[in-house]
Amino acid sequence: MRTKAWYAKAPFQFELREDVLGEISEDEVLIQVKACGICGTDMTSVKSAATNWEAIGHEIAGVIVRKGARVDHVSIGSSVTLETSTFCRECDLCRDGRYDLCNKGPSFWGRNFSMGFSEYIVAPKEVVVPYEGLSFAVASLVEPLGVAMDLIETVDVRLGDDVLVLGLGPIGLMALRLAKLRGARKIYAAARSHSVKRIETALAFGADEIIYTDKTPLESLPFDRGGVDRILVSAPPVVIPEAFKAARAGGVIGFIGIEYGAGANITFDANEFHFKKLQLRASHASPALYFPKCIDLLKSGAVDGDALISHTFSLDAFPDAVKSLHEDRGSAIKMVMVNE
C-alpha cells in the first residue's frame, strides 16, 4: 500500500512524501485516515522543536482497511480513533495500579513512515478504539478531549468550585466545558480581547465571566470569593505565577503544556505559595486514557464537537492550514484535515 504523508521540520518547513507501507503484523491494523486535527504540540514542533524531518499528526479518526490475524475487537470497515500510546500492563507501575504513569505500551508514534497527516497509517491493535455515531472530523477530537479530561481529573474540579481557565485553545475550552459538567459554581475564562471566536465558544460552553488579560491583570480582579478554588492552565508556563495570585487559600493549579528555551522557566514567590497552601499539579495525558468516556460525551452533545471545529482542509492544504493557525489564532479554534 502506497501512501502520501506530510513531514515537518522547524521552522515551518514541510514536505509531502510518498512511500510504500510494509505488511502489517498479526497485531496491527492498516487504517485509512479520514480526519486529523492540528494539535498545539504540532504547532510547537513545527515552530521550534523539530530539528529533524518528522512525520506529523496524532489526533486521528479513520476506517480499518486491513487487520492482523490476532486483531478481534474491530472489523474491516470499522470506524476507529487512535490513542497516542498506552500502558504496558506488565511493569511495576501498572501492577501497582499506576498505569497512568506508564509509557511503555504500544504506540503508533514515530514507528512508521506515516502519521496522521497522511492517507494511511499502521497502528498496533492496543491503541485502536472503535466508535459509532460521530463524523470523522468530530471523532478526531476524542484524543484532545482525553487530554482535557486528564487535566480535569488531575486538578479534581468539584461541585461548587470556582474555576479559572487560562488558555482558550481547544484543550482549555474542552476543560472549561468539563468543569461546567462537573458542577463548578462559577467559571472565569481568561483571554485576549481579540480572540473573538474563542471567547464566544467559552461563553457557549458555560463560562460565566470573561477576563480580558490584555486589559485587566489577574491579580487586580475582584473575584467573588477573593480568588478561585481550581485553575486550569493550558497556556505557556509564564502565566503560572499569575495563577498563584488568582488562587484562594488551598487552591489547586493544574498545568498542561510544553515550552522550550527560556520560556520553559518560571520564578515565583515561594512564601506566597507556602502560606496560601497552594498546590501545582502537572497534567500529561500520556498514556492516553478516557477514550470511551470522551466518545460518549461527544455523541451525547454534552461536549459540542462541531462548535470547536472552526476550519477543515484537505491533505494537500496542510502547510497553509498550519501557517494560518499560527497567524490567526483569534478566529481559529480547531483545524481538522478531512480526507474525502
Secondary structure, DSSP 4 states (H G I P E B T S, - for coil): -EEEEEEEETTTEEEEEEEE-----TTEEEEEEEEEEPPHHHHHIIIII--S-EE---EEEEEEEEE-TT--SS-TT-EEEE-SB---SSSHHHHTT-GGG---S-B-TTTSS--SSBSEEEEEGGGEEE--SS-HHHHTTHHHHHHHHHHHHHHT--TT-EEEEE--SHHHHHHHHHHHHTT-SEEEEEE-TT-HHHHHHHHHTT-SEEEETTTS-GGG---TTSSEEEEEE-S-GGGHHHHHHHEEEEEEEEE-----GGGG-----HHHHHHTT-EEEE----S---HHHHHHHHHHTSS-HHHHEEEEE-GGGHHHHHHHHHH-TTT-SEEEEE--
